Amino acid sequence: MGNMTDHRVELAVQLFRDAYQMQLQGELDVAMDLYQKSIRLHPTAEAYTFLGWAYRFQGRLDDAILECKHAIEIDPSFGNPYNDIGAYLIEKGQIDDAIPWLEKATRCHRYDSYHFPWYNLGRAYMQKEMYKKALDCFQQAIDIEPDYTMAKQALAKVRRLIQ
């Protein structure tokens, strides 16, 4: 039994990698098909999250959010889907709904991109005209990732607004 399971996991991981490559090349339909095959073999938080990301590129934000929620069910400690849900809700103009998701992303144990939710939180506070909070969030993003250009530009913009 164990051997069969290992094979399925290996194949699922390979399908996920192939899907990601296809997505980077702009082959969304192929990527989505491969993510779904990977999920059928061995569901992972990553595969659901990246399938959501593919949906987002098609403008299917509700589907993207749903896939991120599947990811969270599998691994609540994985930060990416919380950040992505927050970003998708900002895109939908649902700023107040986005904030708790982004705050959760900043506290997740398994996440290698903490600067993203801080940046997105800053975006949310900007839209609410809460400039001091936005400034703090953008600064957090830069403290974590000093070369994060978008956060530096956003920080400069807030500073101009509150002078």
N, C-alpha and C positions, 0 to 999 in steps of 0.2 A: 504493500500500500504506500509506504513512505516514498519509494522510488517514483511512483506515478505522480504523487503530489509534487515532488521536487521538479519533475519534468514540466508539469503544468506551470509552476511558478517561473521557471527559467524561460519558458515560451512566452508567458505573460509579460515578463520584464523585457524580452526582446521586442515584442509587439509594441510595448509602450515606447521604447527607444525609437523604433521605426516610425511610430506615429508622430513623435516629437520632431524628428527630422523632416517628415512630410509637412508638418505644420510650419516649421521654419522656412520651408521652401514655398509656402503659400498654397499647398495642396490640402485644403481644409477637408474636403469630402473624404479623401483617402485617409487623412489623419484621424478623422472622427470614426471611420469604420474600424481602423486599427485599435484605437482606444477602446471601442466597444468590444472588440474581440478579446483584448487584454483583460477587460473587466469580467467578461464571461468566464474566462479561464481562471482568473485569480484577482478578485476585486481589490484595488488599493486606493488609498486616499489620493495619491498622486494621479492615477489614471482618471478618476472622477474629476479632480480639480482641473486637469489639463483638457479634458473633454469639455468642461464648462468654459474654459478659455477659448476653445475653438468655436463654441456656440456664440460667445461674445463677439467674435470677429464677423459672424453672420448677422449680428444685431439681435440675436435671440437671447436677451438678457434674462428673462424669466427661466428659460431652460438652463442657462448658465448658472443661475442661483440654485436651482434644484440640484444640479450635479454637484455643486460645492457642498450642499447640505448632505448628500450621500457620502461625500468624502469625510465630513465631520463625524457622521455616524460610525464610519470605519475607524477613524483615528482622530479623536477630539484634541490631541496634542499637536496636530499638524497645523501650522499657522497660515499657510497659503490660502486655503479656502475661506477663512474668516476675512482676510484682507480683500480677497477677490469679491466676496459678497458685498463688502462695504463699498468697494470701487464701483460695482455694477449698480448699487442703489444710488450712489452719487450721480452716475450717468442717467438714472431714471428720475433724478431730481428729488429723491426721497432721503434728504440729508439727515433728518432726525433718526430715521431707521438705520442709516449707515453707521452712525457713530458707535453704538454698542458692539457691532461686529468688528470694527477697526480696533476698538479698545481691547477686545478679546485677543485679536491677532498680536498685539504688542506684548501679551502675557503668555503666549503659547511656548511650550518647552521645545518643540521641534520646528525650528524655523531658521533659515539662514539668511533672511532678508528683512530684518526688523525695521530697516529704514523705509520700506514701502508703506506699512500701515501708518507710521508716523507722518509720512508725507500726505497720505490720503486723509488722515485726520485733519491735518492742516488745511487741505482743500475744503473739507466739510465746514470747518470753522470759518474759513474765508467767506464761504457762501452765506453763512449765518451772520457775517460781519462781526464775529468775535475775534478781533485782530490779535489781541494779546495771546489768546489760546493758540491761534494759528501760528503766531511767531514761535511760541514754545515748541509746538509740534515740528515745524520745519527745522528748528535748531536741533531737536532730538535726532531727526533724520540725518542731519549733517554730522552730528557727533558720532553717529554709528558708521556712516559712510561718507567720509570727508570729500570724496570726488563726485557726489551725487548732484549733478548740474541742475536738474529740475528743482530740487529742494533749495539750492543756492539762489536760483532765479526767483523762486516763490518767496524766499526770505527777504530778498532785496525789495520785492514788490510790496510786501507787508510793511517793511520799514518806511518806504516812501509814503504809504497810506497813513501811517500813524504819527508822522513827524508833525 
